[in-house]
């Protein structure tokens, strides 16, 4: 019986030490990536990378793209190549780096332009 009491105490200590780390709750939000061509919505093949600071990376090949359950943190969008034929990437708005807060949505927009850069 005494042995059972010790075993119970050891199990209880292990649970109290390990359980808090296992019960970690990650807060989430949504991340969207869209594109425009001369200000109008555009969808199609474009190679881009999205990285979360201190976390993972996704390489993708089409827009629009949405992730409804992303961990909070700072995300950066990198344009690699592609998009509408014969155009250039003008910019990424509102910024190529954005911070996602719990319950919020950040949207990156790749803005392509058919105008010849000067």
Secondary structure, DSSP 8 states (H G I E B T S, - for coil): -HHHHHHHHHHHHHHHHHHHHHT----EEEEEEEEEETTEEE-EEEEEEEEETTS-EEEEEEESEEEEEEESEEEEEEEEEE-STT-EEEEEES-SEEEE-TT-EEEEEEEEE-S---
